Amino acid sequence: MQETTKFAMSPQAIEALQDGADKKIILAQTLENEIKHVEDLLMGYHFRERGSVDHLELDTSSMTVDEEGKGSFMARYILGLYNACADLDLSDKAKMQIDFVPDFENGMITLTGEFFPEREPDDI
């Protein structure tokens, strides 16, 4: 399983990049401004166990960006699990490396989370 999402960059970010601004700074600001998309990506991984993603922080100091603008960053968050019927109320620190690929021509960024292999069904 690997989750992916795509969102539009702001016109201001696109203009700044066209004017030669530092890609790492502009991309970090864009990701901070669009943090809801990162949260939605992470929820895709934790939906089955009815988990919640709380206190999401983007570790921009871990961000890497190559000449083309591709890179990655670390997302740190609290994973909460609550189920009244099973008497569960847990929270745990979690983190995930997220890769990004900007499409500067179309003003879009694609985020891709980590790959987690899915277990095949057992033979009966």
C-alpha positions in Angstrom: 0.0 0.0 0.0 1.3 3.4 -0.9 -0.8 6.6 -0.7 -0.5 9.5 -3.1 -2.1 12.9 -3.4 -1.8 15.9 -5.6 -2.6 19.6 -5.1 -2.2 22.9 -6.7 0.5 25.4 -5.8 -0.5 29.0 -5.1 0.0 31.5 -7.9 2.3 33.4 -5.5 4.6 30.4 -5.1 4.6 29.7 -8.9 5.5 33.4 -9.5 8.3 33.3 -6.9 9.8 30.2 -8.4 9.7 31.7 -11.9 11.5 34.8 -10.5 14.3 32.5 -9.3 13.5 32.2 -5.6 15.0 29.3 -3.6 13.0 26.2 -4.4 13.5 24.7 -0.9 12.1 27.7 0.9 9.1 28.1 -1.5 8.3 24.4 -1.4 8.6 24.3 2.4 6.2 27.3 2.7 3.8 25.7 0.2 3.7 22.4 2.2 3.1 24.3 5.4 0.3 26.2 3.8 -1.2 23.0 2.4 -0.7 20.8 5.5 -4.3 19.5 5.2 -3.2 17.5 2.1 -0.4 15.9 4.1 -2.8 15.1 6.9 -5.2 13.5 4.3 -2.4 11.4 2.9 -1.5 10.1 6.4 -5.1 9.3 7.2 -5.1 7.0 4.1 -2.6 4.8 6.0 -4.5 4.8 9.3 -8.1 4.7 8.2 -8.5 0.9 8.7 -7.8 1.0 12.3 -9.9 4.1 12.7 -6.9 6.1 13.7 -6.6 9.9 13.9 -3.7 12.1 12.9 -3.1 14.8 15.4 -0.5 17.5 16.1 1.0 17.1 12.6 4.4 18.9 12.1 6.4 19.0 9.0 10.1 18.7 9.8 11.4 21.2 7.1 14.9 20.9 8.5 14.9 17.3 7.2 13.8 18.5 3.7 15.9 17.6 0.8 15.4 19.1 -2.7 17.3 18.4 -5.9 17.9 20.7 -8.9 14.6 19.7 -10.4 12.7 20.4 -7.2 12.0 16.7 -6.3 12.7 15.8 -2.7 11.4 14.5 0.6 10.6 15.6 4.1 9.7 14.0 7.4 6.2 14.3 8.8 5.9 13.9 12.6 2.5 13.4 14.2 0.5 11.7 17.0 -1.5 8.7 15.9 -4.6 8.3 18.1 -6.7 5.2 18.3 -10.1 5.3 20.0 -12.8 2.6 20.2 -15.2 2.8 23.1 -16.6 -0.7 22.5 -13.1 -2.3 22.7 -12.1 0.1 25.5 -9.2 1.5 23.5 -7.9 5.0 23.9 -4.3 5.2 22.8 -1.9 7.8 21.3 1.6 7.2 20.0 4.2 9.3 18.3 4.6 8.4 14.6 6.6 9.7 11.7 6.7 9.1 7.9 9.0 10.2 5.1 7.0 11.8 2.3 8.4 12.3 -1.1 7.2 15.2 -3.3 7.5 15.9 -7.1 6.5 19.3 -8.2 5.2 20.0 -11.7 6.2 23.6 -12.1 4.6 24.0 -15.6 1.1 23.0 -14.3 1.6 24.3 -10.8 1.0 21.0 -9.1 2.8 19.0 -6.4 2.4 15.2 -6.0 3.0 13.8 -2.5 3.8 10.1 -2.0 4.0 8.3 1.3 6.0 5.3 2.3 5.4 1.9 0.8 3.9 -0.7 3.2 3.5 -4.2 1.6 0.1 -5.6 2.1 -0.3 -9.1 3.5 -1.8 -11.6 1.1 -4.8 -13.5 2.3 -4.2 -16.8 4.0 -4.9 -20.1 2.2 -7.8 -22.0 3.6 
